[in-house]
Amino acid sequence: MPQNIPLKLEELKRRRDAYIKILKTDTKNASKLDKLALWITNHVGSMRFFVIIFLWTILWLGWNIFAPTLRFDPYPAFVFWLFISNMIQLFLMPLIMIGQNLQSHHADVRAETDLKINELAEVENETILIHLENQNEIMLQILKHIESNTNSQVSKES
């Protein structure tokens, strides 16, 4: 951009809209499996999931320690509980890692878009400063013209 030719408002808006469009298309381009991984990552990483797993564990262990009959996973080993817990972990671990990778990628795109918008804001600020400097020069020229006219009129009257 030449130093004293500011960008038009339409050009600044067009650039900003282009950056925002890039950010929105990044989320729309995710496949159904990616969206599933994100959904699982978001829900498994919540307090609700923690409470469900915690209550399930308390009920399982409590039943198999204190129930008078029908103990299906005997104390102290809880082999079946360990097996189910490990299977849940084995299935969730790769899904959570995929979801975190997708979240990281989206965060990178969002950060890059944010940087571009900030750079555009800097261009907008420079544009405003150029306009203000041009207006200042014009006002100074008008003031000099008025002063010279006033001085010439004062000299004519004297």
C-alpha angles and dihedrals in degrees: 000000000000111000100246101032108086123205118258119250091245091056092050091050091046091054093047092049090050091055093048090048090056090054093049095047090053091065094042094053094063113117122236090257090051090050089049091051090049091048092050092046092050094047099040089051092057133099089239091063091045092052091048093051092043093051092044089053093047092049093045096048094039093051093048093047102040107023112112093215141009097043103172098178109038124222132274100023103043089191096167091049091050091049093051092044091051092048090052090050094046092052097042098044097069092040091052091048091051090048092049091050090052091047090049092050091050090047089052091050090047091049092048091049090047090052092050092049090049090051088050089050088054089053089049090052091049089049091053091048091050090051091048092048091049091049090048091052091048092048091049090050090049091048092050090048091050092046092049091048090047092048092048091049091049090050091049091051093049 
